[in-house]
Amino acid sequence: MIRPEETSNFAPRENTLPREEGLAGFFPGYFALVMATGIVSLAMHHHGIERISKVLFWFNAAAYIFLWMVTLARFAFYRKLFLFDLTHHSRAATFLTTIAATCVLGAQFAILTPGISVAKALWCFGVLLWIVLSYTFFTVITVREPKPPLEAGINGAWLLAIVATESISVLGTLVAPFFRNSDPVLFIALAAYLVGAMLYVFFATLILYRWMFFRMQPEKLTPDYWIDMGALAITTLAGAHLLRASPQWSLLQNLAPFLTGFTLFFWATGTWWIPLLLIVELWRHIFGRVPLVYGPDYWSFVFPLGMYSAATFLLIRVTGLTFLKPLAILFVYIAMIAWLLTFAGMLHSLARSSLKKFAFRKKSFR
């Protein structure tokens, strides 16, 4: 079955639900559910809300396994659609959620459980996914022809390249002490931190250029643009983890002043994004009259909120800026409310879809 969008040379499509239903139309960025759930769980753990944190952890582990089963089944039964998404100029970026989801779940195992061997395995798997999927993405947007115009080709999902890269850094610093030789792991974590920072400068510049010099329709300002802030939050978290790991490696000790300044720079810039994104979100729904309807890309809205709380918490730990603590506490509750609303929206969407299918089958039977 060929999608209607495939009949043109290029299908300029944002991260919305595909027209197909069920397995054929499975959204490859659904791993943002694991990203969001995992970081909200960790943020709640940091603030002593242990019971909910543990419940979210076990839910997340089950969701991660289920999403991989669905992804592999889609590859097996709808390979043409799967490869179309993987090589689509804007759609390919959503596959990078698998990397970040793997590493966020690994961080949960490392922090919330004694299962450090699982965390190490997930880090190795995450690195492998990063090599395959990130270079697939960059190759696709480089060599595929015809190329789309900027306003059609780039969207907030491109910033998942930064989130995926920084997630390698975060989990790497957590598992490094448990490897026989931790220096190579810490080096990879440091390199990933720096590469992610470089990529953010490139992609954020392009996104701001699009926002400022091209007409922005309200329906095009999808929730994944909140990754503008989320990418900076996870970069802050990665920098803070490297600072905490500095006693383990002399190079990190030498770089500590640089890492401190750079990490504060990213936190401040991420904080700057929040009011602007909130204004744009209100404009989208109030003045643009875009209905507030659940879509899987809303998990990309929840993730930055939880990540900002976790990043701010760890930044306080490594810098002593204790007056920022109310901000970290505020955002952990905002993130939890956003998670609950999005989860409720997902359940409602699934229930409505099931009822429609049941009604259709019942009508067909008659």
C-alpha positions as CSV (number, residue, x, y, z in Angstrom):
1,M,0.0,0.0,0.0
2,I,1.4,3.4,-1.1
3,R,0.8,6.5,1.0
4,P,-0.9,9.5,-0.8
5,E,2.1,11.6,0.1
6,E,4.4,9.3,-1.8
7,T,3.0,10.2,-5.1
8,S,4.9,13.5,-5.2
9,N,8.7,13.8,-5.4
10,F,8.9,15.1,-1.9
11,A,6.3,14.8,0.8
12,P,6.6,17.8,3.1
13,R,5.0,16.5,6.2
14,E,5.2,17.4,9.9
15,N,5.2,15.0,12.8
16,T,1.5,14.2,12.8
17,L,-0.3,10.9,12.9
18,P,0.0,9.1,9.6
19,R,-3.1,8.3,7.6
20,E,-2.7,4.6,8.0
21,E,-4.0,3.0,11.2
22,G,-2.6,0.2,13.4
23,L,0.8,-1.3,12.7
24,A,1.2,0.1,9.2
25,G,0.9,3.6,10.4
26,F,2.8,3.3,13.7
27,F,4.6,6.6,14.4
28,P,8.4,5.9,14.7
29,G,8.7,8.7,17.2
30,Y,6.5,7.0,19.8
31,F,9.7,6.2,21.8
32,A,9.3,9.8,23.1
33,L,6.8,8.1,25.5
34,V,9.7,6.3,27.1
35,M,11.8,9.4,27.1
36,A,9.1,11.4,28.8
37,T,8.2,8.8,31.3
38,G,11.8,8.0,32.2
39,I,12.8,11.5,32.9
40,V,9.7,12.4,34.9
41,S,10.4,9.3,36.9
42,L,14.0,10.4,37.6
43,A,13.0,13.9,38.4
44,M,10.5,12.7,40.9
45,H,13.2,10.4,42.4
46,H,15.4,13.5,42.8
47,H,12.7,15.2,44.9
48,G,12.0,12.1,47.1
49,I,8.7,11.1,45.4
50,E,9.8,7.4,45.3
51,R,6.7,5.4,45.0
52,I,5.4,7.2,41.8
53,S,9.0,7.2,40.5
54,K,9.2,3.4,40.8
55,V,5.7,2.9,39.2
56,L,6.8,5.0,36.3
57,F,10.0,3.0,36.0
58,W,8.3,-0.4,35.7
59,F,5.7,1.1,33.3
60,N,8.6,2.5,31.2
61,A,10.4,-0.8,31.0
62,A,7.3,-2.5,29.8
63,A,6.5,0.3,27.3
64,Y,10.1,0.1,25.9
65,I,9.8,-3.6,25.3
66,F,6.4,-3.2,23.7
67,L,7.5,-0.4,21.4
68,W,10.4,-2.4,20.1
69,M,8.1,-5.4,19.4
70,V,5.8,-3.1,17.4
71,T,8.8,-1.5,15.6
72,L,10.2,-4.9,14.6
73,A,6.8,-6.2,13.6
74,R,6.3,-3.1,11.4
75,F,9.7,-3.6,9.8
76,A,8.8,-7.3,9.1
77,F,5.3,-6.7,7.7
78,Y,5.4,-3.2,6.3
79,R,9.0,-2.8,5.3
80,K,8.3,-0.4,2.4
81,L,6.5,2.1,4.7
82,F,9.2,1.6,7.4
83,L,12.0,2.5,5.0
84,F,10.0,5.4,3.6
85,D,9.8,6.9,7.0
86,L,13.5,6.1,7.7
87,T,14.6,8.0,4.6
88,H,12.1,10.8,4.7
89,H,13.8,14.3,5.0
90,S,11.9,15.3,8.1
91,R,10.3,12.0,9.3
92,A,13.7,10.2,9.7
93,A,14.6,12.4,12.7
94,T,11.8,10.8,14.8
95,F,13.7,7.4,14.7
96,L,16.3,9.1,17.0
97,T,13.9,8.8,19.9
98,T,14.9,5.1,20.1
99,I,18.4,6.2,21.1
100,A,17.3,8.7,23.8
101,A,14.7,6.2,25.1
102,T,17.3,3.5,25.4
103,C,19.6,5.7,27.4
104,V,16.9,7.3,29.6
105,L,15.7,3.8,30.5
106,G,19.4,2.9,31.2
107,A,19.7,5.9,33.5
108,Q,16.6,4.6,35.4
109,F,18.3,1.2,35.8
110,A,21.5,2.9,37.0
111,I,19.9,5.3,39.5
112,L,16.7,3.5,40.7
113,T,17.8,-0.2,40.7
114,P,20.9,-2.3,41.4
115,G,20.8,-3.5,37.8
116,I,23.9,-1.7,36.6
117,S,24.7,-4.5,34.2
118,V,21.4,-3.8,32.4
119,A,22.3,-0.1,32.4
120,K,25.7,-0.9,30.8
121,A,24.1,-3.1,28.2
122,L,21.6,-0.4,27.3
123,W,24.4,2.2,27.0
124,C,26.3,-0.1,24.6
125,F,23.0,-0.7,22.6
126,G,22.4,3.1,22.6
127,V,25.8,3.8,21.2
128,L,25.2,1.2,18.4
129,L,21.8,2.8,17.6
130,W,23.4,6.2,17.6
131,I,26.1,5.2,15.1
132,V,23.5,3.6,12.8
133,L,20.5,6.0,13.0
134,S,22.3,9.3,13.4
135,Y,24.5,8.7,10.3
136,T,21.4,7.4,8.5
137,F,19.6,10.7,9.3
138,F,22.5,12.9,8.2
139,T,23.1,10.9,5.1
140,V,19.4,11.1,4.1
141,I,19.2,14.9,4.5
142,T,22.5,15.3,2.7
143,V,22.2,13.1,-0.4
144,R,18.4,12.6,-1.0
145,E,17.0,14.5,-4.0
146,P,15.0,16.6,-4.6
147,K,15.6,18.6,-1.4
148,P,12.7,20.4,0.1
149,P,12.6,24.2,0.9
150,L,13.8,25.1,4.4
151,E,10.2,25.8,5.7
152,A,9.1,22.3,4.6
153,G,12.1,20.3,5.5
154,I,13.1,21.3,9.0
155,N,11.1,21.0,12.2
156,G,11.5,20.6,15.9
157,A,12.2,16.8,15.5
158,W,15.6,17.6,14.0
159,L,16.7,18.6,17.5
160,L,16.3,14.9,18.5
161,A,19.8,14.6,17.0
162,I,21.1,16.6,20.0
163,V,18.9,14.8,22.6
164,A,20.1,11.4,21.3
165,T,23.7,12.4,21.4
166,E,23.5,14.0,24.9
167,S,21.7,10.9,26.2
168,I,24.8,8.9,25.3
169,S,26.8,11.3,27.4
170,V,24.5,11.2,30.4
171,L,24.3,7.4,30.6
172,G,28.0,7.1,29.9
173,T,29.0,9.0,32.9
174,L,26.6,6.9,35.1
175,V,28.0,3.6,34.0
176,A,31.7,4.5,33.5
177,P,32.8,3.6,37.0
178,F,31.5,0.0,36.5
179,F,33.7,-0.7,33.4
180,R,37.2,-2.2,33.9
181,N,38.7,0.9,32.3
182,S,36.4,3.9,32.7
183,D,38.5,6.4,30.8
184,P,37.3,5.4,27.3
185,V,33.7,5.6,28.5
186,L,34.2,9.0,30.0
187,F,35.9,10.1,26.8
188,I,32.9,9.0,24.7
189,A,30.6,10.8,27.2
190,L,32.7,14.0,26.9
191,A,32.9,13.8,23.1
192,A,29.1,13.2,22.9
193,Y,28.5,16.3,25.1
194,L,30.6,18.5,22.8
195,V,29.2,17.1,19.6
196,G,25.6,17.6,20.9
197,A,26.5,21.2,21.8
198,M,27.8,21.8,18.3
199,L,24.7,20.3,16.6
200,Y,22.5,22.5,18.8
201,V,24.1,25.7,17.5
202,F,23.6,24.5,13.9
203,F,20.0,23.3,14.1
204,A,18.7,26.0,16.5
205,T,20.1,28.7,14.1
206,L,18.2,27.1,11.2
207,I,15.0,26.8,13.2
208,L,15.1,30.4,14.5
209,Y,15.8,31.5,10.9
210,R,12.7,29.6,9.8
211,W,10.6,31.1,12.6
212,M,11.7,34.7,11.9
213,F,11.7,34.9,8.1
214,F,9.1,32.5,6.9
215,R,5.3,32.5,7.5
216,M,4.5,30.2,10.4
217,Q,1.0,28.6,10.3
218,P,-0.4,27.7,13.7
219,E,-0.8,24.1,12.8
220,K,2.9,23.9,11.8
221,L,4.0,24.8,15.3
222,T,3.8,21.2,16.5
223,P,4.6,20.2,20.1
224,D,8.1,18.9,19.1
225,Y,9.3,22.4,19.0
226,W,9.5,22.2,22.8
227,I,12.7,20.2,22.1
228,D,14.3,23.6,21.5
229,M,14.3,23.8,25.3
230,G,14.6,20.0,26.0
231,A,17.8,19.7,24.0
232,L,19.4,22.4,26.1
233,A,18.1,20.9,29.3
234,I,19.6,17.5,28.5
235,T,22.9,19.2,27.5
236,T,22.9,20.9,30.9
237,L,22.3,17.5,32.5
238,A,25.1,15.9,30.6
239,G,27.5,18.7,31.6
240,A,26.5,18.4,35.2
241,H,27.1,14.7,35.2
242,L,30.5,15.2,33.7
243,L,31.3,17.7,36.4
244,R,30.2,15.1,39.0
245,A,32.5,12.5,37.3
246,S,35.5,14.8,37.2
247,P,37.2,13.2,40.2
248,Q,37.4,9.9,38.2
249,W,39.5,11.4,35.3
250,S,42.2,14.1,35.3
251,L,41.1,15.5,31.9
252,L,37.7,16.3,33.3
253,Q,39.3,17.9,36.3
254,N,41.3,20.2,34.0
255,L,38.2,21.0,32.0
256,A,36.0,21.7,35.0
257,P,35.9,25.5,34.7
258,F,35.1,25.2,31.0
259,L,32.4,22.6,31.7
260,T,30.9,24.8,34.4
261,G,30.6,27.8,32.2
262,F,29.3,25.9,29.2
263,T,26.7,24.1,31.3
264,L,25.5,27.3,32.8
265,F,25.3,28.8,29.3
266,F,23.1,26.0,28.1
267,W,20.8,26.1,31.2
268,A,20.4,29.9,30.8
269,T,19.5,29.6,27.1
270,G,17.1,26.7,27.8
271,T,15.4,28.9,30.5
272,W,15.1,31.7,27.9
273,W,13.2,29.4,25.6
274,I,10.4,28.6,28.1
275,P,8.4,31.9,28.0
276,L,8.8,32.1,24.2
277,L,7.6,28.6,23.7
278,L,4.7,29.1,26.1
279,I,3.6,32.3,24.2
280,V,3.8,30.4,20.9
281,E,1.8,27.5,22.3
282,L,-0.9,29.9,23.5
283,W,-1.0,31.7,20.2
284,R,-1.3,28.4,18.4
285,H,-4.4,27.3,20.3
286,I,-6.1,30.6,21.2
287,F,-5.5,32.8,18.2
288,G,-4.7,30.1,15.7
289,R,-7.7,28.0,16.9
290,V,-5.8,24.7,16.6
291,P,-7.7,22.2,18.7
292,L,-5.9,20.6,21.6
293,V,-6.1,17.0,20.4
294,Y,-3.8,14.2,21.5
295,G,-1.0,13.1,19.1
296,P,2.1,11.0,19.9
297,D,4.3,14.1,19.3
298,Y,2.9,15.5,22.6
299,W,5.3,13.2,24.4
300,S,8.0,15.5,23.0
301,F,6.3,18.3,24.9
302,V,6.3,16.4,28.2
303,F,10.0,15.3,27.9
304,P,11.5,18.8,28.0
305,L,9.5,19.7,31.1
306,G,10.8,16.7,33.1
307,M,14.3,17.2,31.7
308,Y,14.4,20.8,32.8
309,S,13.5,19.8,36.4
310,A,16.1,17.0,36.4
311,A,18.8,19.2,34.8
312,T,18.2,22.1,37.2
313,F,18.3,19.8,40.2
314,L,21.7,18.4,39.2
315,L,23.0,21.8,38.2
316,I,22.3,22.9,41.8
317,R,24.2,19.9,43.1
318,V,27.4,20.8,41.1
319,T,27.3,24.6,41.4
320,G,25.7,25.2,44.8
321,L,23.1,27.5,43.3
322,T,20.5,26.5,45.9
323,F,18.2,29.5,45.1
324,L,17.2,27.6,41.9
325,K,15.7,24.8,43.9
326,P,12.1,26.1,43.8
327,L,12.3,26.1,40.0
328,A,13.3,22.5,39.9
329,I,10.5,21.6,42.3
330,L,7.9,23.6,40.3
331,F,8.8,21.9,37.0
332,V,8.7,18.4,38.4
333,Y,5.0,18.9,39.2
334,I,4.3,20.6,35.9
335,A,5.9,17.7,34.2
336,M,3.9,15.2,36.1
337,I,0.6,17.0,35.3
338,A,1.6,17.2,31.7
339,W,2.4,13.4,31.7
340,L,-0.9,12.5,33.3
341,L,-2.9,14.7,30.8
342,T,-0.9,13.2,27.8
343,F,-1.4,9.7,29.1
344,A,-5.1,10.3,29.5
345,G,-5.2,11.7,26.0
346,M,-3.4,8.6,24.7
347,L,-5.9,6.2,26.4
348,H,-8.8,8.2,25.1
349,S,-7.4,8.2,21.6
350,L,-6.8,4.4,21.7
351,A,-10.3,3.8,23.1
352,R,-12.0,5.9,20.5
353,S,-10.0,4.2,17.7
354,S,-11.0,0.8,19.0
355,L,-14.7,1.8,19.2
356,K,-14.6,3.0,15.6
357,K,-13.1,-0.3,14.4
358,F,-15.6,-2.3,16.4
359,A,-18.5,-0.2,15.0
360,F,-17.2,-0.6,11.5
361,R,-16.8,-4.3,11.8
362,K,-20.3,-4.7,13.4
363,K,-21.8,-2.6,10.5
364,S,-19.9,-4.7,7.9
365,F,-21.1,-7.9,9.5
366,R,-24.7,-6.8,9.2
